[in-house]
Amino acid sequence: MVMIINGKKYEFTENSTISEILKKLNVNEERVVVEVNLNIIHKEEYDSFIVKENDSLEVLSFVGGG
């Protein structure tokens, strides 16, 4: 299944959840916000939200400074 993540094409297996995708990308899900097709997905849904073919994901991380 092809999807766009932060503007780049990636292939994942069918019925992948956001949590599975973040693990494969080596991204700590506690430190990011995920948007699917311009909709922010709540962290509580990462384990159950199944991404579909050609979905567009944005994985946004927060950077602190001082």
C-alpha positions as CSV (number, residue, x, y, z in Angstrom):
1,M,0.0,0.0,0.0
2,V,1.4,3.4,-1.0
3,M,1.0,6.5,1.2
4,I,2.6,9.9,1.4
5,I,4.3,10.8,4.6
6,N,5.7,14.3,4.9
7,G,5.7,14.6,1.2
8,K,7.6,11.4,0.4
9,K,6.1,8.1,-0.9
10,Y,6.3,5.0,1.4
11,E,5.0,1.5,1.1
12,F,3.4,-0.4,4.0
13,T,1.3,-3.5,4.4
14,E,-2.4,-3.3,4.1
15,N,-4.3,-2.4,7.3
16,S,-1.3,-0.7,8.9
17,T,-2.1,1.5,12.0
18,I,-0.5,4.8,12.8
19,S,1.4,3.1,15.7
20,E,2.8,0.5,13.3
21,I,3.9,3.1,10.8
22,L,5.6,5.2,13.4
23,K,7.5,2.2,14.7
24,K,8.7,1.3,11.3
25,L,9.9,4.9,10.8
26,N,11.6,4.8,14.2
27,V,9.5,7.7,15.5
28,N,8.5,8.0,19.2
29,E,4.7,8.4,19.1
30,E,4.8,10.3,22.4
31,R,6.7,13.2,20.8
32,V,4.7,13.7,17.6
33,V,1.4,14.8,16.3
34,V,0.0,12.9,13.3
35,E,-2.3,14.4,10.7
36,V,-4.1,12.2,8.1
37,N,-5.6,13.9,5.1
38,L,-5.5,17.3,7.0
39,N,-7.2,15.8,10.1
40,I,-5.3,15.6,13.4
41,I,-5.6,12.1,14.9
42,H,-5.7,11.8,18.7
43,K,-2.9,9.8,20.3
44,E,-5.5,7.4,21.8
45,E,-6.4,6.4,18.2
46,Y,-2.9,5.6,17.0
47,D,-3.3,1.8,17.8
48,S,-6.7,1.5,16.1
49,F,-6.6,4.1,13.2
50,I,-6.0,2.1,10.0
51,V,-4.4,4.1,7.2
52,K,-5.7,3.6,3.7
53,E,-4.1,3.5,0.2
54,N,-3.0,7.0,-0.9
55,D,-3.6,8.6,2.4
56,S,-1.4,11.7,3.1
57,L,0.2,11.8,6.5
58,E,2.1,14.6,8.2
59,V,4.2,13.6,11.2
60,L,5.0,16.7,13.2
61,S,7.5,16.8,16.0
62,F,8.0,19.6,18.5
63,V,11.3,21.2,19.1
64,G,12.0,23.1,22.2
65,G,14.5,25.9,22.6
66,G,15.5,28.3,25.2
